[in-house]
Amino acid sequence: MEWCESPFSSSGSARRLRLHRNSLQYRLKKIRALTGKDPWKFKDAFDLWVAFSLKDMENLKS
């Protein structure tokens, strides 16, 4: 979510998540491997953001 909300800025996202920039890159690659969605492509990143947002909304109902 942070990746999409901070205009795809590696350094900005990593800082807000309190991660090293390389750790963030590793996690983004892992997301791509697990989902088949490329977080560096706008449409795929948007799809991921929507999916995570819906998941968050589902968790709020519980």
N, CA, C and O atoms as CSV, one atom per row, in Angstrom:
chain,resi,resn,atom,element,x,y,z
A,1,MET,N,N,0.836,-1.178,0.000
A,1,MET,CA,C,0.000,0.000,0.000
A,1,MET,C,C,0.888,1.250,0.000
A,1,MET,O,O,0.650,2.197,-0.750
A,2,GLU,N,N,1.900,1.231,0.845
A,2,GLU,CA,C,2.792,2.397,0.936
A,2,GLU,C,C,3.469,2.680,-0.395
A,2,GLU,O,O,3.649,3.839,-0.768
A,3,TRP,N,N,3.842,1.633,-1.110
A,3,TRP,CA,C,4.497,1.783,-2.411
A,3,TRP,C,C,3.619,2.593,-3.362
A,3,TRP,O,O,4.108,3.485,-4.055
A,4,CYS,N,N,2.325,2.283,-3.393
A,4,CYS,CA,C,1.398,2.991,-4.282
A,4,CYS,C,C,1.078,4.388,-3.772
A,4,CYS,O,O,0.862,5.305,-4.564
A,5,GLU,N,N,1.046,4.551,-2.479
A,5,GLU,CA,C,0.647,5.832,-1.894
A,5,GLU,C,C,1.785,6.853,-1.844
A,5,GLU,O,O,1.555,8.030,-1.567
A,6,SER,N,N,2.988,6.408,-2.108
A,6,SER,CA,C,4.104,7.357,-2.122
A,6,SER,C,C,4.754,7.374,-3.496
A,6,SER,O,O,5.941,7.078,-3.628
A,7,PRO,N,N,3.986,7.718,-4.512
A,7,PRO,CA,C,4.334,7.723,-5.933
A,7,PRO,C,C,5.497,6.831,-6.375
A,7,PRO,O,O,6.405,7.297,-7.063
A,8,PHE,N,N,5.475,5.555,-5.985
A,8,PHE,CA,C,6.467,4.585,-6.442
A,8,PHE,C,C,7.898,5.027,-6.149
A,8,PHE,O,O,8.813,4.802,-6.940
A,9,SER,N,N,8.061,5.655,-5.004
A,9,SER,CA,C,9.373,6.140,-4.581
A,9,SER,C,C,10.010,5.123,-3.645
A,9,SER,O,O,9.542,4.925,-2.524
A,10,SER,N,N,11.068,4.484,-4.101
A,10,SER,CA,C,11.737,3.478,-3.274
A,10,SER,C,C,12.265,4.067,-1.976
A,10,SER,O,O,12.039,3.515,-0.899
A,11,SER,N,N,12.956,5.171,-2.077
A,11,SER,CA,C,13.551,5.740,-0.869
A,11,SER,C,C,12.478,6.263,0.082
A,11,SER,O,O,12.583,6.076,1.294
A,12,GLY,N,N,11.446,6.916,-0.457
A,12,GLY,CA,C,10.374,7.430,0.394
A,12,GLY,C,C,9.583,6.313,1.062
A,12,GLY,O,O,9.287,6.382,2.255
A,13,SER,N,N,9.246,5.297,0.301
A,13,SER,CA,C,8.504,4.159,0.860
A,13,SER,C,C,9.330,3.435,1.912
A,13,SER,O,O,8.830,3.112,2.990
A,14,ALA,N,N,10.590,3.184,1.599
A,14,ALA,CA,C,11.460,2.482,2.542
A,14,ALA,C,C,11.596,3.267,3.841
A,14,ALA,O,O,11.568,2.687,4.927
A,15,ARG,N,N,11.740,4.571,3.731
A,15,ARG,CA,C,11.879,5.413,4.927
A,15,ARG,C,C,10.624,5.306,5.788
A,15,ARG,O,O,10.721,5.116,7.001
A,16,ARG,N,N,9.446,5.427,5.172
A,16,ARG,CA,C,8.199,5.375,5.940
A,16,ARG,C,C,7.940,3.990,6.533
A,16,ARG,O,O,7.327,3.872,7.594
A,17,LEU,N,N,8.403,2.953,5.855
A,17,LEU,CA,C,8.230,1.591,6.361
A,17,LEU,C,C,9.352,1.176,7.306
A,17,LEU,O,O,9.322,0.097,7.898
A,18,ARG,N,N,10.341,2.059,7.434
A,18,ARG,CA,C,11.521,1.799,8.268
A,18,ARG,C,C,12.245,0.531,7.820
A,18,ARG,O,O,12.584,-0.347,8.613
A,19,LEU,N,N,12.465,0.484,6.493
A,19,LEU,CA,C,13.197,-0.611,5.878
A,19,LEU,C,C,14.380,-0.042,5.113
A,19,LEU,O,O,14.387,1.128,4.731
A,20,HIS,N,N,15.366,-0.876,4.900
A,20,HIS,CA,C,16.430,-0.491,3.976
A,20,HIS,C,C,15.838,-0.558,2.573
A,20,HIS,O,O,14.976,-1.392,2.295
A,21,ARG,N,N,16.301,0.316,1.699
A,21,ARG,CA,C,15.767,0.373,0.335
A,21,ARG,C,C,15.891,-0.975,-0.376
A,21,ARG,O,O,14.990,-1.361,-1.121
A,22,ASN,N,N,16.991,-1.692,-0.157
A,22,ASN,CA,C,17.170,-3.010,-0.780
A,22,ASN,C,C,16.159,-4.018,-0.255
A,22,ASN,O,O,15.716,-4.893,-0.999
A,23,SER,N,N,15.788,-3.908,1.018
A,23,SER,CA,C,14.773,-4.804,1.584
A,23,SER,C,C,13.418,-4.566,0.919
A,23,SER,O,O,12.672,-5.504,0.643
A,24,LEU,N,N,13.122,-3.303,0.672
A,24,LEU,CA,C,11.874,-2.983,-0.022
A,24,LEU,C,C,11.886,-3.566,-1.423
A,24,LEU,O,O,10.896,-4.152,-1.861
A,25,GLN,N,N,13.000,-3.409,-2.133
A,25,GLN,CA,C,13.111,-3.964,-3.491
A,25,GLN,C,C,12.919,-5.476,-3.474
A,25,GLN,O,O,12.244,-6.028,-4.343
A,26,TYR,N,N,13.509,-6.144,-2.490
A,26,TYR,CA,C,13.362,-7.597,-2.356
A,26,TYR,C,C,11.891,-7.962,-2.164
A,26,TYR,O,O,11.396,-8.897,-2.794
A,27,ARG,N,N,11.199,-7.234,-1.304
A,27,ARG,CA,C,9.789,-7.524,-1.043
A,27,ARG,C,C,8.916,-7.277,-2.264
A,27,ARG,O,O,7.977,-8.031,-2.519
A,28,LEU,N,N,9.219,-6.227,-3.018
A,28,LEU,CA,C,8.461,-5.958,-4.233
A,28,LEU,C,C,8.676,-7.070,-5.262
A,28,LEU,O,O,7.739,-7.468,-5.955
A,29,LYS,N,N,9.900,-7.565,-5.358
A,29,LYS,CA,C,10.175,-8.684,-6.268
A,29,LYS,C,C,9.440,-9.935,-5.813
A,29,LYS,O,O,8.953,-10.711,-6.635
A,30,LYS,N,N,9.362,-10.129,-4.505
A,30,LYS,CA,C,8.652,-11.286,-3.949
A,30,LYS,C,C,7.151,-11.194,-4.262
A,30,LYS,O,O,6.520,-12.196,-4.599
A,31,ILE,N,N,6.593,-9.995,-4.149
A,31,ILE,CA,C,5.188,-9.786,-4.503
A,31,ILE,C,C,4.964,-10.133,-5.968
A,31,ILE,O,O,3.980,-10.785,-6.319
A,32,ARG,N,N,5.880,-9.694,-6.816
A,32,ARG,CA,C,5.763,-9.986,-8.248
A,32,ARG,C,C,5.821,-11.492,-8.492
A,32,ARG,O,O,5.057,-12.010,-9.307
A,33,ALA,N,N,6.708,-12.198,-7.805
A,33,ALA,CA,C,6.839,-13.644,-7.983
A,33,ALA,C,C,5.593,-14.383,-7.494
A,33,ALA,O,O,5.159,-15.351,-8.118
A,34,LEU,N,N,5.021,-13.928,-6.380
A,34,LEU,CA,C,3.859,-14.619,-5.804
A,34,LEU,C,C,2.549,-14.324,-6.519
A,34,LEU,O,O,1.687,-15.196,-6.626
A,35,THR,N,N,2.399,-13.094,-7.008
A,35,THR,CA,C,1.108,-12.688,-7.577
A,35,THR,C,C,1.094,-12.630,-9.103
A,35,THR,O,O,0.027,-12.678,-9.715
A,36,GLY,N,N,2.255,-12.529,-9.711
A,36,GLY,CA,C,2.313,-12.337,-11.155
A,36,GLY,C,C,2.053,-10.887,-11.550
A,36,GLY,O,O,2.040,-10.560,-12.737
A,37,LYS,N,N,1.847,-10.020,-10.568
A,37,LYS,CA,C,1.636,-8.582,-10.805
A,37,LYS,C,C,2.945,-7.855,-10.557
A,37,LYS,O,O,3.632,-8.101,-9.565
A,38,ASP,N,N,3.280,-6.954,-11.473
A,38,ASP,CA,C,4.532,-6.209,-11.374
A,38,ASP,C,C,4.274,-4.864,-10.706
A,38,ASP,O,O,3.665,-3.986,-11.318
A,39,PRO,N,N,4.726,-4.680,-9.462
A,39,PRO,CA,C,4.471,-3.430,-8.744
A,39,PRO,C,C,5.064,-2.193,-9.412
A,39,PRO,O,O,4.685,-1.073,-9.069
A,40,TRP,N,N,5.981,-2.369,-10.354
A,40,TRP,CA,C,6.574,-1.230,-11.047
A,40,TRP,C,C,5.716,-0.760,-12.215
A,40,TRP,O,O,5.964,0.310,-12.771
A,41,LYS,N,N,4.705,-1.547,-12.594
A,41,LYS,CA,C,3.775,-1.144,-13.659
A,41,LYS,C,C,2.533,-0.558,-13.009
A,41,LYS,O,O,1.958,-1.157,-12.101
A,42,PHE,N,N,2.126,0.602,-13.470
A,42,PHE,CA,C,1.036,1.323,-12.823
A,42,PHE,C,C,-0.230,0.482,-12.693
A,42,PHE,O,O,-0.806,0.412,-11.607
A,43,LYS,N,N,-0.672,-0.152,-13.763
A,43,LYS,CA,C,-1.912,-0.921,-13.727
A,43,LYS,C,C,-1.823,-2.075,-12.726
A,43,LYS,O,O,-2.756,-2.307,-11.957
A,44,ASP,N,N,-0.707,-2.791,-12.741
A,44,ASP,CA,C,-0.532,-3.893,-11.792
A,44,ASP,C,C,-0.471,-3.381,-10.360
A,44,ASP,O,O,-1.041,-3.992,-9.456
A,45,ALA,N,N,0.223,-2.256,-10.148
A,45,ALA,CA,C,0.303,-1.676,-8.808
A,45,ALA,C,C,-1.086,-1.251,-8.336
A,45,ALA,O,O,-1.422,-1.420,-7.164
A,46,PHE,N,N,-1.887,-0.704,-9.237
A,46,PHE,CA,C,-3.247,-0.311,-8.883
A,46,PHE,C,C,-4.079,-1.540,-8.519
A,46,PHE,O,O,-4.826,-1.516,-7.542
A,47,ASP,N,N,-3.952,-2.609,-9.298
A,47,ASP,CA,C,-4.665,-3.849,-8.988
A,47,ASP,C,C,-4.296,-4.359,-7.597
A,47,ASP,O,O,-5.163,-4.774,-6.828
A,48,LEU,N,N,-3.008,-4.324,-7.285
A,48,LEU,CA,C,-2.554,-4.766,-5.964
A,48,LEU,C,C,-3.097,-3.861,-4.865
A,48,LEU,O,O,-3.525,-4.337,-3.813
A,49,TRP,N,N,-3.077,-2.555,-5.115
A,49,TRP,CA,C,-3.584,-1.605,-4.124
A,49,TRP,C,C,-5.062,-1.860,-3.837
A,49,TRP,O,O,-5.475,-1.855,-2.678
A,50,VAL,N,N,-5.857,-2.082,-4.878
A,50,VAL,CA,C,-7.284,-2.361,-4.707
A,50,VAL,C,C,-7.467,-3.654,-3.913
A,50,VAL,O,O,-8.282,-3.712,-2.993
A,51,ALA,N,N,-6.716,-4.677,-4.268
A,51,ALA,CA,C,-6.834,-5.962,-3.566
A,51,ALA,C,C,-6.498,-5.806,-2.078
A,51,ALA,O,O,-7.214,-6.324,-1.221
A,52,PHE,N,N,-5.415,-5.098,-1.776
A,52,PHE,CA,C,-5.037,-4.895,-0.374
A,52,PHE,C,C,-6.059,-4.027,0.359
A,52,PHE,O,O,-6.338,-4.251,1.537
A,53,SER,N,N,-6.613,-3.040,-0.337
A,53,SER,CA,C,-7.636,-2.189,0.280
A,53,SER,C,C,-8.882,-2.994,0.618
A,53,SER,O,O,-9.454,-2.838,1.697
A,54,LEU,N,N,-9.301,-3.851,-0.301
A,54,LEU,CA,C,-10.472,-4.697,-0.040
A,54,LEU,C,C,-10.209,-5.644,1.118
A,54,LEU,O,O,-11.090,-5.885,1.944
A,55,LYS,N,N,-9.004,-6.177,1.177
A,55,LYS,CA,C,-8.632,-7.068,2.284
A,55,LYS,C,C,-8.680,-6.322,3.617
A,55,LYS,O,O,-9.143,-6.869,4.619
A,56,ASP,N,N,-8.203,-5.074,3.632
A,56,ASP,CA,C,-8.257,-4.256,4.846
A,56,ASP,C,C,-9.713,-3.998,5.260
A,56,ASP,O,O,-10.039,-4.045,6.446
A,57,MET,N,N,-10.576,-3.729,4.291
A,57,MET,CA,C,-11.989,-3.492,4.584
A,57,MET,C,C,-12.632,-4.748,5.145
A,57,MET,O,O,-13.458,-4.671,6.054
A,58,GLU,N,N,-12.260,-5.899,4.614
A,58,GLU,CA,C,-12.780,-7.169,5.104
A,58,GLU,C,C,-12.364,-7.402,6.545
A,58,GLU,O,O,-13.151,-7.897,7.352
A,59,ASN,N,N,-11.121,-7.043,6.869
A,59,ASN,CA,C,-10.620,-7.227,8.237
A,59,ASN,C,C,-11.331,-6.282,9.214
A,59,ASN,O,O,-11.472,-6.612,10.392
A,60,LEU,N,N,-11.774,-5.126,8.747
A,60,LEU,CA,C,-12.482,-4.191,9.611
A,60,LEU,C,C,-13.851,-4.720,10.015
A,60,LEU,O,O,-14.335,-4.441,11.112
A,61,LYS,N,N,-14.472,-5.487,9.123
A,61,LYS,CA,C,-15.802,-6.035,9.418
A,61,LYS,C,C,-15.745,-7.109,10.494
A,61,LYS,O,O,-16.726,-7.315,11.208
A,62,SER,N,N,-14.629,-7.789,10.622
A,62,SER,CA,C,-14.503,-8.898,11.576
A,62,SER,C,C,-14.398,-8.416,13.001
A,62,SER,O,O,-14.287,-9.227,13.920
